[in-house]
Amino acid sequence: MLSPDYNQLTPQQAVAIQRKLRERINLRPLDKPVHTIGGTDISFNKYSDTVYAGIVVLSYPELQVIHTATTVAKVTFPYVPGLLAFREVPALLEVWNKLEIKPDVLVLDGHGIAHPRRMGIATHFGVLADIPTIGCGKSRLTGRFEPPADAPFSTSELVDKGEMIGTVLRTKAKCNPVFVSPGHNITMAESVNLIKHCTRRYRIPEPTRLAHLLVNEVRLQEKNDKSDTTN
């Protein structure tokens, strides 16, 4: 599977691509048991066009790391709200293509259908790779909700234009909730259930939390290597 080159697109062209990809979204139930689950993240230095992308693959339900892959890529597509996927998906697809162990489900740090055009990064990636994906965002992109009760695993609905587009999930008491939505090839209920089972001591579920640690380690290592060569 080749990674798309989005760097030359205008935002208007990107929106047109989202509308076309939206026709391919399938929120069907999983067709096999989940034995492995992956998490993705992107790290970058402020004002830099270099991004560090990584995927962590965990056993499920044990959540032990069994495989990782990373890549470093150049990105020139601008940061535009609602078009995050066009900055991050190409690098993440490069990492996906490197994986020797492909997870049964992939969790992305961002949104699935909880997006103005229902095409968040998890949906975008899932449609291109044709795999089950879940979006787990740290903040709301669109929609309205009532705050869930201040107790672990309390939920409320995220609604946009009369449609339930996500679940607001309180993973820890006295912490801000996360925003869970299916990306592709998975249902809302399955998405929320998996995120609950992937939550341990922290607000963020283990797949994306560990992916965040991985890419930051790669970014800082490269920075240190460059520093050593100039000294």
Buried (B, 14 or more C-beta within 10 A) or exposed (E): EEBBEBBEBEEEEBBEBBEEBBEEBEBEEBEEEBEBBBBBBBBBEEEEEBBBBBBBBBBBEEBEBEBBBBBBBEBEBEEEEBBBBBBBBBBBBBBBBEBEEBBBBBBBBBBBBBBBBBBBBBBBBBBBBEBBBBBBBEEBBBBEBEEBEEEEBBBBBBBBEEEBBBBBBBBBEEEEBBBBBBBBBBBBEBBBEBBBBBBEEEBBBBBBBBBBBBBBBBBEEBEEEEEEEEE
